[in-house]
């Protein structure tokens, strides 16, 4: 079983998860937080509004990425863990730039 899971210990796997999971989480948050807005309207209000609420929502979208990183860490999938941190770092830097 462990040998079959080792094939996911690649840098590309981590990068793919790191880039795909935050937008999917934002999509899920948009459906959970608003029942009347469309996805486009939600993102428009999120980007136009700025402030603490949008920052908190963007940070919440990173939580599943860190859960995957924790799983990779405890399974000793070092390459996938490195790969998941690259897009997470890019995403965090973009969030800091957005807030200034």
C-alpha distances in whole Angstrom, upper triangle without the diagonal:
4,5,5,7,9,11,12,14,17,21,21,18,20,23,23,21,24,27,26,25,29,31,29,29,33,33,31,34,37,36,36,39,41,42,45,44,43,40,42,45,42,41,45,46,43,44,48,48,46,47,44,43,41,40,38,37,36,34,32,31,29,27,24,24,24,21,19,20,19,16,15,18,16,12,14,14,18,19,18,20,23,23,23,26,28,28,29,31,33,33,35,37,38,39,41,43,43,45,47
4,5,5,6,9,11,11,15,18,19,17,18,21,21,20,23,25,25,24,27,30,28,28,32,33,31,33,36,36,36,38,41,42,45,44,43,39,42,44,42,40,44,45,42,43,47,47,45,45,43,41,40,38,37,36,34,32,31,29,27,26,23,22,22,20,17,18,17,14,13,14,13,9,11,11,14,16,15,17,20,20,20,23,25,26,26,29,31,31,32,35,36,36,38,41,41,42,45
4,5,5,7,10,10,13,17,18,16,18,21,21,20,23,26,25,25,28,30,29,30,33,34,33,35,38,38,38,40,43,44,47,45,44,40,43,45,43,41,45,46,43,44,48,48,46,46,44,43,41,40,39,37,35,34,33,31,29,28,25,23,24,22,19,19,19,16,14,16,15,12,12,12,15,15,15,17,20,20,21,24,25,26,27,29,31,32,33,35,37,37,39,41,42,44,46
4,5,6,8,10,13,17,17,14,17,20,19,18,21,24,23,23,26,28,26,27,31,31,30,33,35,35,35,38,40,41,44,43,41,38,40,43,40,39,43,44,41,42,45,46,44,45,43,42,40,38,37,35,34,33,31,29,27,26,23,22,23,21,18,19,19,16,14,17,16,13,14,13,16,16,15,17,20,19,20,23,25,25,26,29,30,30,32,35,35,36,38,40,41,42,45
4,5,6,8,11,14,15,12,14,17,16,15,18,21,20,20,23,25,24,24,28,28,27,30,32,32,32,35,37,38,41,40,38,35,37,40,37,36,40,41,38,39,42,43,41,41,39,38,36,35,34,32,30,29,28,26,24,23,20,18,19,17,14,15,15,12,11,13,13,9,11,9,13,13,12,14,17,16,17,20,21,22,23,25,27,27,29,31,32,33,35,37,37,39,41
4,5,5,9,12,13,11,13,16,16,16,18,21,21,21,24,26,25,26,29,30,29,31,34,34,34,37,39,41,43,42,40,37,39,41,39,37,41,42,39,39,43,43,41,42,40,39,37,35,34,33,31,30,29,27,24,24,21,19,20,18,15,15,16,13,10,13,13,9,9,7,10,10,10,13,15,15,16,19,20,21,22,24,26,27,28,30,32,33,34,36,37,39,41
4,5,7,11,11,9,12,15,14,15,17,19,19,20,23,25,24,25,28,29,29,31,33,34,34,37,39,40,42,41,39,35,37,40,38,36,39,41,38,38,42,43,41,42,40,39,37,35,35,33,31,30,29,27,24,24,21,19,20,19,16,16,18,15,12,15,16,12,12,10,12,11,10,13,15,14,15,19,20,20,22,24,25,26,28,30,31,32,34,36,36,38,41
4,6,9,9,6,8,12,11,11,14,16,16,16,19,21,20,22,25,25,25,27,30,30,30,33,35,36,39,37,35,32,34,36,34,32,36,37,34,35,38,39,37,38,36,35,33,32,31,29,27,26,25,23,21,21,18,16,17,16,12,13,15,12,10,13,14,11,11,8,10,9,7,11,13,11,12,15,17,17,18,21,22,23,24,27,27,28,31,32,33,35,37
4,7,9,7,8,11,12,12,14,16,17,17,20,23,22,23,26,27,27,29,31,32,32,34,37,38,41,39,37,34,35,38,35,33,37,38,35,35,39,39,37,38,36,35,33,31,31,29,27,26,25,23,21,21,18,16,16,16,12,12,13,12,8,11,12,9,9,5,7,6,5,8,10,9,11,14,15,16,17,19,21,22,23,25,27,28,30,31,32,34,36
4,5,5,7,9,10,11,13,15,16,17,19,22,21,23,25,26,27,29,31,32,32,34,37,38,41,38,36,33,34,37,34,32,35,37,34,34,37,38,36,37,36,35,32,31,30,29,26,25,26,23,20,21,19,16,17,17,14,13,15,14,11,13,15,13,12,8,8,5,5,9,9,8,10,13,13,14,16,18,19,20,22,24,25,26,28,29,31,33,35
4,5,5,6,9,10,11,12,14,16,18,20,20,21,24,25,26,27,30,31,32,33,35,37,39,37,35,31,32,35,33,30,33,35,31,31,35,35,33,34,33,33,30,28,28,27,24,23,24,21,19,20,18,15,16,17,14,12,15,15,12,13,16,15,13,10,9,5,5,8,7,4,8,10,10,11,13,15,15,17,19,20,21,23,25,26,27,29,31
4,5,5,6,9,10,11,12,14,16,18,18,20,22,23,24,26,28,29,30,32,34,35,37,35,32,29,30,33,31,28,31,33,30,29,33,34,32,34,33,32,29,28,28,26,23,23,24,21,18,20,18,15,17,18,14,14,17,16,13,16,19,17,16,12,12,9,7,10,10,6,9,11,11,11,14,15,16,17,19,21,21,23,25,26,27,29,31
4,6,5,6,9,10,11,12,15,16,16,18,20,21,22,24,26,27,28,30,32,33,35,33,31,27,29,32,29,27,31,32,29,29,33,34,32,33,32,31,28,27,27,25,22,22,22,19,17,18,15,12,14,15,11,11,15,13,11,14,16,14,14,10,11,9,6,9,10,7,8,11,12,12,14,16,16,17,20,21,22,23,26,27,27,29,32
4,5,5,6,9,10,11,13,15,15,16,19,20,21,22,25,26,26,28,30,32,34,32,30,27,28,31,28,26,29,30,27,27,31,31,29,30,29,28,26,24,24,22,20,19,19,16,14,15,13,10,11,12,9,8,12,12,9,12,15,13,13,10,10,8,4,6,7,4,4,8,8,9,10,13,14,14,16,18,19,20,22,24,24,26,29
4,5,5,6,9,10,12,14,15,16,18,19,20,22,24,25,26,28,29,32,33,31,29,25,26,29,26,24,27,28,25,25,29,30,27,29,28,27,24,23,23,22,18,18,19,16,14,16,14,11,13,15,12,11,15,15,13,15,18,17,17,13,13,10,8,9,8,5,5,8,7,6,9,11,11,12,15,16,16,18,20,21,22,24,26
4,5,5,6,8,11,12,12,14,16,17,18,20,22,23,24,26,28,29,31,29,26,23,24,27,25,22,26,27,25,24,28,29,27,29,28,27,24,23,23,21,18,19,19,15,14,16,13,11,14,15,12,13,16,16,14,17,19,18,18,15,15,13,10,11,12,8,8,11,10,9,11,14,13,13,16,18,18,19,22,23,23,25,28
4,6,5,6,9,11,10,12,14,15,16,18,20,21,22,23,25,27,29,27,25,22,23,26,23,22,25,26,23,24,27,28,26,27,26,25,22,21,21,19,16,16,16,13,11,12,10,7,11,11,8,10,13,12,11,14,17,16,17,14,14,13,9,10,11,9,7,10,11,9,10,13,13,13,15,18,18,18,21,23,23,25,27
4,6,6,7,10,11,11,13,15,16,17,19,21,22,23,25,27,29,27,25,21,22,25,22,20,23,24,21,21,25,26,24,25,23,23,20,18,18,17,14,14,14,11,9,11,9,6,9,11,9,9,13,13,12,14,17,17,17,15,14,13,10,10,10,7,5,7,8,5,6,10,10,9,12,14,14,15,18,19,19,21,24
4,6,7,8,9,11,12,14,15,17,18,20,21,22,24,26,28,25,23,19,20,22,20,18,21,22,19,19,23,24,22,24,23,22,19,18,19,17,14,14,15,11,10,13,12,9,12,14,12,13,17,17,16,18,21,21,21,18,18,16,13,13,13,10,8,10,9,6,8,11,9,9,12,14,13,14,17,18,18,20,23
4,6,6,6,9,10,11,13,15,16,17,19,20,22,23,25,23,21,17,18,21,19,17,20,22,19,19,23,24,23,24,24,22,19,19,19,16,14,15,15,11,11,13,11,9,13,14,12,14,17,17,16,19,22,21,22,19,19,18,14,15,16,13,10,13,13,9,11,14,13,11,15,17,16,16,20,21,20,22,25
4,6,5,6,9,10,10,12,14,15,16,18,20,22,24,22,20,17,18,21,18,16,20,21,18,19,23,23,22,23,22,20,18,17,16,14,12,12,11,8,8,9,7,6,10,11,10,12,15,15,15,17,20,19,21,18,19,18,14,14,16,13,10,12,13,10,10,14,14,11,14,17,16,16,19,21,20,21,25
4,5,5,6,9,10,10,12,14,15,16,18,20,22,20,18,15,16,18,15,14,17,18,15,15,19,20,18,19,18,16,14,13,13,11,8,9,9,5,6,8,8,7,10,12,12,13,16,17,17,19,21,22,23,20,21,20,16,16,17,15,11,13,13,10,9,12,12,9,11,14,13,12,16,17,16,18,21
4,5,5,6,9,10,10,12,14,15,16,18,20,17,15,12,13,15,13,11,15,16,13,14,18,18,18,19,19,17,14,14,14,11,9,12,11,7,9,12,11,11,14,15,15,17,19,20,20,23,25,25,26,23,24,22,19,19,20,17,14,16,16,12,12,15,14,11,13,16,14,13,17,18,16,18,22
4,5,5,6,9,10,11,12,14,15,17,19,17,15,12,14,16,14,13,17,18,15,17,20,21,20,22,21,18,16,17,16,13,12,13,12,8,10,12,10,11,14,14,14,16,19,19,20,22,24,24,25,23,24,23,19,19,21,18,15,17,18,14,14,17,17,14,16,19,17,17,20,22,20,22,25
4,5,5,6,8,10,10,12,14,16,18,17,16,12,15,16,13,13,17,17,14,16,19,19,19,20,18,16,14,14,13,10,9,10,8,5,8,9,8,9,12,12,13,15,17,18,19,21,23,23,25,23,24,23,20,19,21,19,15,17,18,15,13,17,17,13,15,18,17,16,19,21,19,20,24
4,5,5,6,9,10,10,12,14,16,14,13,10,12,13,10,9,13,13,11,12,16,16,15,17,16,13,11,12,11,8,7,10,8,6,9,11,11,12,15,16,16,18,20,21,22,24,26,27,28,26,27,26,22,22,23,21,17,18,19,15,14,17,16,13,15,17,15,14,17,19,16,18,21
4,5,5,6,9,10,11,12,14,12,10,7,10,12,9,9,13,14,12,14,17,18,18,19,19,16,14,15,15,11,11,14,12,9,12,14,13,15,18,18,18,21,23,23,24,26,28,28,30,28,29,28,24,24,25,23,20,21,21,18,17,20,19,16,18,21,18,17,21,22,19,21,24
4,5,5,6,9,10,12,14,13,12,10,13,14,11,12,16,16,14,17,20,19,20,21,19,16,15,16,15,11,12,14,11,9,12,13,12,14,17,16,17,20,21,21,23,25,26,27,29,27,28,28,24,24,26,23,20,22,23,19,18,22,21,18,19,22,21,19,23,24,22,23,26
4,5,5,6,8,11,13,12,12,10,13,13,10,11,14,14,12,15,17,16,17,17,16,13,12,13,11,8,10,11,9,8,12,12,12,15,17,17,18,20,22,22,24,26,27,28,30,28,29,29,26,25,26,24,21,22,23,20,18,21,21,17,18,21,19,17,21,22,19,20,24
4,5,5,6,8,10,8,8,6,10,10,6,8,11,11,10,13,15,15,16,17,16,13,12,14,13,9,11,14,12,11,14,15,15,18,20,20,21,24,25,26,27,29,31,32,33,31,32,32,28,27,29,27,23,24,25,21,20,23,22,18,20,22,20,18,21,22,19,20,24
4,6,6,6,9,9,8,8,11,12,9,11,14,14,13,17,19,18,19,21,20,16,15,18,16,13,15,17,14,13,17,17,16,19,21,21,22,25,26,26,28,30,31,32,34,32,34,33,29,29,31,28,25,27,27,24,23,26,25,21,23,26,23,22,25,26,23,24,28
4,6,7,11,11,12,11,14,14,11,14,16,15,14,18,20,19,20,20,19,15,15,17,15,12,14,16,13,13,16,16,16,19,20,20,21,24,25,25,27,29,30,31,33,32,33,33,29,29,31,29,25,26,28,25,23,26,26,22,23,26,24,22,25,27,24,24,28
4,7,9,9,11,11,14,13,9,12,14,13,12,16,17,16,17,17,16,12,12,15,13,10,13,15,12,13,16,16,17,20,21,21,23,25,26,27,29,31,32,33,35,34,35,35,31,30,32,30,26,27,28,25,23,26,25,22,22,25,23,20,23,25,22,22,25
4,6,6,8,9,12,10,8,11,13,11,12,15,16,15,17,18,17,14,14,17,15,13,15,18,15,15,19,20,20,23,25,25,26,29,30,30,32,34,35,36,38,37,37,37,34,33,34,32,29,30,30,27,26,28,27,24,24,27,25,22,25,26,23,23,27
4,6,8,10,13,11,10,14,15,14,15,18,19,18,21,22,21,17,17,20,19,16,19,21,19,18,22,22,22,25,27,27,28,31,32,32,34,36,37,38,40,39,40,39,36,35,37,35,31,32,33,30,28,31,30,27,28,30,28,26,29,30,26,27,30
4,7,10,12,10,9,13,14,13,15,18,18,18,20,22,22,18,18,21,21,18,20,23,21,21,24,25,25,28,30,30,31,34,35,35,37,39,40,41,43,41,42,42,38,38,39,37,33,34,35,31,30,33,31,28,29,31,28,26,29,30,26,27,30
4,6,8,6,6,10,10,10,12,14,15,15,17,19,20,16,16,19,19,16,18,21,19,19,22,24,24,26,28,28,30,32,33,34,36,38,39,40,42,40,40,39,36,35,37,34,31,32,32,28,28,30,28,25,26,28,25,23,26,27,23,24,27
4,5,5,6,9,10,11,12,14,15,16,18,21,21,18,17,20,20,16,18,21,20,18,22,23,23,25,28,28,28,31,33,33,34,37,38,39,40,38,39,38,34,34,35,32,30,31,31,27,26,29,27,24,26,28,24,23,26,26,23,24,27
4,6,5,6,9,10,10,12,14,15,17,19,20,17,15,17,18,14,15,18,17,15,19,20,20,21,24,25,25,28,30,30,31,33,35,36,37,35,35,34,31,31,31,29,26,27,27,23,23,25,23,20,22,24,21,20,23,23,20,22,25
4,5,5,6,9,10,11,12,14,16,19,20,17,15,18,19,15,16,19,19,17,20,22,22,23,26,27,27,29,32,32,33,35,37,38,39,36,37,35,32,32,32,30,27,28,27,23,23,25,23,20,22,24,20,19,23,22,19,21,24
4,5,5,6,8,10,10,12,14,17,18,15,14,17,18,15,16,20,19,18,21,23,24,25,28,29,29,31,33,34,35,37,39,40,41,39,39,38,34,34,35,32,29,30,29,26,25,27,25,22,23,25,21,20,23,23,19,20,23
4,5,5,6,9,10,10,12,15,15,12,11,14,14,11,13,16,15,14,18,20,20,22,24,25,26,28,30,31,32,34,36,37,38,36,36,35,32,31,32,30,27,27,27,23,22,24,23,19,21,22,19,18,21,21,17,18,21
4,5,5,6,8,10,11,14,15,12,10,13,14,11,11,15,15,13,16,19,19,20,23,24,25,26,29,30,31,32,35,35,36,34,34,33,30,29,29,27,24,25,24,20,20,22,20,16,18,19,16,15,18,18,14,16,19
4,5,5,6,8,10,14,15,13,11,14,16,13,14,17,18,17,20,22,23,24,26,28,28,30,32,33,34,36,38,39,40,37,37,36,33,32,32,30,27,27,27,23,23,24,22,19,20,21,17,16,19,18,14,16,18
4,6,5,6,8,11,13,11,9,12,14,12,13,16,17,16,20,22,23,24,26,28,29,30,32,34,35,36,38,39,40,38,38,37,34,33,33,31,28,28,28,24,23,25,23,19,20,21,18,16,19,18,15,15,18
4,6,5,6,9,10,8,5,9,11,9,9,13,13,13,16,18,20,21,22,24,25,27,28,30,31,32,35,36,37,35,35,34,31,30,30,28,25,25,24,21,20,21,19,16,17,18,15,13,15,15,12,12,15
4,6,6,9,12,10,7,10,12,11,10,14,15,14,17,20,21,21,23,26,26,27,29,31,32,33,36,37,37,35,35,33,31,30,29,27,25,24,23,20,19,20,18,15,16,16,13,11,14,13,9,11,13
4,6,9,12,11,9,12,15,14,14,17,18,18,20,23,25,25,27,29,30,31,33,35,35,37,39,40,41,39,38,37,34,33,33,31,29,28,27,24,23,23,21,18,19,19,16,14,16,15,11,12,14
4,6,9,8,7,10,12,12,13,16,17,17,20,22,24,25,26,28,30,30,32,34,35,36,38,40,41,39,38,38,35,33,33,32,29,28,28,25,23,24,22,19,19,19,17,14,16,15,12,11,14
4,7,7,6,7,10,11,11,13,15,16,18,20,22,23,24,26,28,28,30,32,33,34,36,38,38,36,36,35,33,31,30,29,26,25,25,22,20,21,19,16,16,16,14,11,12,12,8,8,10
4,6,6,7,9,11,11,13,15,16,18,20,22,23,23,26,28,28,29,32,33,33,35,37,38,37,36,35,33,31,31,30,27,25,26,23,21,21,20,17,16,17,15,12,12,13,10,8,10
4,6,5,6,9,10,10,12,14,16,17,20,21,21,23,26,26,27,29,31,31,33,35,36,35,34,34,32,29,29,29,26,24,25,22,20,20,20,17,15,17,15,12,12,14,12,9,12
4,5,5,6,9,10,11,13,15,16,19,20,20,22,24,25,26,28,30,30,32,34,35,34,34,34,31,29,29,29,25,24,25,22,20,21,21,17,16,18,16,13,14,16,13,11,15
4,5,5,6,9,10,11,13,15,17,18,19,21,23,24,25,27,28,29,31,33,34,32,32,31,29,27,27,26,23,22,22,19,17,18,18,14,13,15,13,10,12,13,10,10,13
4,5,5,6,9,10,11,13,16,16,17,19,21,21,23,25,26,27,29,31,31,30,29,29,27,25,25,24,21,19,20,17,15,15,15,12,11,12,11,8,9,11,9,8,11
4,5,5,6,9,10,11,14,15,15,17,20,20,21,24,25,25,27,29,30,29,29,29,26,24,25,24,21,20,21,18,15,17,17,14,12,15,14,10,12,15,13,11,15
4,5,5,6,9,10,13,14,15,17,19,20,21,23,24,25,27,29,30,28,28,28,25,24,24,23,20,19,20,17,15,17,17,13,13,15,14,11,14,16,13,13,17
4,5,5,7,10,12,12,13,16,17,18,19,22,22,23,26,27,28,26,26,25,23,21,21,20,17,16,17,14,12,13,13,9,9,12,10,8,11,13,11,11,15
4,5,5,7,10,11,11,13,15,15,17,19,20,21,23,25,26,24,24,24,21,19,20,19,16,15,16,14,11,12,13,10,8,12,12,9,11,14,12,12,16
4,5,5,8,10,10,12,14,15,16,18,20,20,22,24,25,24,24,24,21,19,21,20,16,16,18,15,12,15,16,12,12,15,15,12,15,17,16,16,19
4,6,7,8,10,11,13,14,16,17,18,20,22,23,24,22,23,22,19,18,19,18,14,14,16,13,11,13,14,10,11,14,13,11,15,17,15,16,20
4,6,5,7,9,10,11,13,15,16,17,19,20,21,19,19,19,16,14,16,15,11,11,13,10,7,10,12,9,9,13,13,11,14,16,16,16,19
4,5,5,6,9,10,11,13,14,15,17,19,20,19,19,20,17,15,17,16,12,12,15,13,10,13,15,12,12,16,16,14,17,20,19,19,22
4,5,5,6,9,10,11,12,14,15,17,18,17,18,18,15,13,16,15,11,12,15,13,11,14,16,13,14,18,18,17,19,22,21,22,25
4,5,5,6,9,10,11,12,14,15,16,14,15,15,12,10,12,11,7,9,11,10,8,11,13,11,12,15,16,15,18,20,20,21,24
4,5,5,6,9,10,10,12,14,15,14,14,15,12,10,12,12,9,9,12,11,9,11,14,13,12,16,17,16,18,21,21,21,24
4,5,5,6,9,10,11,12,14,13,15,16,13,11,14,14,11,12,15,14,12,15,17,16,16,19,21,19,21,24,24,25,28
4,5,5,6,8,10,10,12,11,12,13,10,8,12,11,8,10,13,13,11,15,17,16,16,20,21,20,22,25,25,26,29
4,5,5,6,9,10,10,9,10,11,8,6,9,9,7,8,11,12,10,13,15,15,15,18,20,19,21,24,24,25,28
4,5,5,6,8,10,10,11,13,11,8,12,13,10,11,15,15,13,16,19,18,18,21,23,22,23,26,27,27,30
4,5,5,6,8,8,11,13,10,9,13,13,11,13,16,17,15,18,21,20,20,23,25,24,26,29,29,30,33
4,6,5,6,5,7,9,7,6,9,10,9,11,14,15,14,17,19,19,20,23,24,24,26,28,29,30,33
4,5,5,6,7,10,9,6,10,12,11,11,15,17,15,17,20,20,20,23,25,25,26,29,30,30,32
4,5,8,9,13,12,10,13,15,14,15,19,20,18,20,23,23,23,26,28,28,29,32,33,33,36
4,6,9,11,10,10,13,15,14,16,19,20,19,22,24,24,25,27,29,29,31,33,34,35,37
4,6,9,9,9,11,13,14,15,17,20,19,20,23,24,24,26,29,29,30,33,34,35,37
4,6,6,6,9,10,11,13,15,17,17,18,21,22,22,25,26,27,29,31,32,33,35
4,6,5,6,9,10,11,13,15,15,16,19,20,21,23,25,26,27,29,30,31,33
4,5,5,6,9,10,11,14,15,16,18,19,20,22,23,25,26,28,29,31,33
4,5,5,6,9,10,12,13,14,16,17,19,20,22,23,25,26,27,29,31
4,5,5,6,9,11,11,12,15,16,16,18,20,21,22,25,26,27,29
4,6,5,7,10,10,11,13,15,15,17,19,20,21,23,25,26,28
4,5,6,8,9,10,12,13,15,16,18,19,21,22,23,25,27
4,6,6,6,9,11,11,13,15,16,17,19,21,21,23,25
4,6,5,6,9,10,10,12,14,15,16,18,20,21,23
4,5,5,6,9,10,11,12,14,16,17,18,20,22
4,5,5,6,8,10,10,12,14,15,16,18,20
4,5,5,6,9,10,10,12,14,15,17,19
4,5,5,6,9,10,11,12,14,15,17
4,5,5,6,9,10,11,12,14,16
4,6,5,6,9,10,10,12,15
4,5,5,6,9,10,11,13
4,5,5,6,9,10,11
4,5,5,6,9,10
4,5,5,6,9
4,5,5,7
4,5,5
4,6
4
